[in-house]
Amino acid sequence: QRPELLEMTSKILDLMSLGQLLPPPLTMISEILAKISPQEVAVLLRDVWSYMRENLPSPALFSKDSNGYIWRDFKDFHVETRYIDRLRLIVLSNIDKLGYFYKRIFDVEEGDRKMIH
């Protein structure tokens, strides 16, 4: 039953990311769910819930581009560390399995912006 729940949870997080309801690095949590403990999964889901509860999506946050696509620009958005500190600690405690992940979301420049530190 756990794999089914993990798969469903991962799909929900992916949909939230696709809908631009979550900012980076919260958008990448679904990639590591199968590689961490159930307790760590629960902690990260609590952080996602806290973020969503305190950052309600609003149509004012989205823009329409020249092609008519509606999107949310996270370029200048900085996630408060309280939503990602435990993600960082969980990745560090599983660095043998998630070293690639840490480098991707915390140390890598994306375009002209630096990811969260």
C-alpha positions in Angstrom: 0.0 0.0 0.0 2.9 2.4 0.7 4.1 2.5 -2.9 0.5 3.4 -4.1 0.3 6.2 -1.6 3.8 7.5 -2.5 2.8 7.4 -6.2 -0.4 9.3 -5.5 1.4 11.8 -3.3 4.1 12.3 -5.9 1.4 12.9 -8.6 -0.4 15.5 -6.5 2.9 17.3 -5.8 3.7 17.2 -9.5 0.3 18.7 -10.3 0.8 21.4 -7.8 4.2 22.2 -9.3 2.9 22.1 -12.9 0.1 24.5 -11.8 2.8 26.7 -10.4 1.3 26.6 -6.9 4.7 25.7 -5.4 8.0 27.5 -5.9 11.4 25.9 -6.3 12.7 23.9 -4.5 9.4 22.7 -3.2 8.6 21.7 -6.8 11.2 19.0 -6.7 10.1 17.1 -3.5 8.2 14.5 -5.5 11.5 13.3 -7.0 12.9 12.1 -3.6 9.8 10.7 -1.9 10.7 7.1 -2.7 14.3 7.5 -1.4 13.5 8.8 2.1 11.8 7.4 5.2 8.1 7.7 5.8 8.8 10.1 8.7 10.8 12.4 6.4 8.0 12.3 3.8 5.5 13.4 6.5 7.8 16.3 7.5 8.2 17.5 4.0 4.4 17.3 3.3 3.8 19.3 6.5 6.2 22.0 5.1 4.3 22.0 1.8 1.0 22.3 3.7 2.4 25.2 5.7 3.6 26.9 2.6 0.2 26.5 0.9 -1.7 27.6 4.0 0.3 30.8 4.3 0.7 31.6 0.6 -2.7 31.3 -0.9 -2.7 31.2 -4.7 -4.2 34.3 -6.2 -4.9 35.1 -9.9 -2.9 38.3 -9.3 0.3 36.2 -9.0 -0.1 34.9 -12.6 0.6 36.8 -15.9 -0.3 36.2 -19.5 2.6 36.1 -21.9 2.5 37.1 -25.6 1.4 33.6 -26.7 -1.6 33.7 -24.3 -0.1 31.3 -21.8 -0.8 32.1 -18.2 2.2 31.5 -15.9 3.7 32.5 -12.6 7.2 33.9 -12.6 9.2 32.7 -9.6 12.4 34.5 -10.8 12.4 37.1 -8.0 10.5 35.0 -5.5 12.4 33.8 -2.5 11.0 31.0 -0.4 11.3 31.6 3.4 13.8 29.3 4.9 11.3 27.8 7.3 9.6 26.0 4.4 12.9 24.5 3.0 15.2 24.1 6.0 13.9 20.6 6.8 14.2 19.7 3.1 17.8 20.7 3.2 18.5 18.7 6.4 16.7 15.6 5.0 18.7 15.7 1.8 22.0 16.2 3.8 21.1 13.3 6.1 20.6 11.1 3.0 23.5 12.6 1.0 24.7 9.2 -0.1 21.4 8.8 -2.1 20.5 12.4 -2.7 23.8 14.2 -3.4 22.8 14.9 -7.0 19.5 16.4 -5.7 21.2 18.8 -3.2 23.5 20.1 -5.9 20.6 20.7 -8.3 18.4 22.7 -6.0 20.6 24.4 -3.5 23.9 25.1 -5.2 23.1 25.5 -8.9 22.5 28.7 -10.8 19.4 28.6 -13.0 19.5 31.2 -15.7 20.6 34.5 -14.0 19.2 33.7 -10.6 20.7 31.8 -7.7 18.6 29.1 -6.1 17.7 29.4 -2.4 20.6 29.4 0.2 
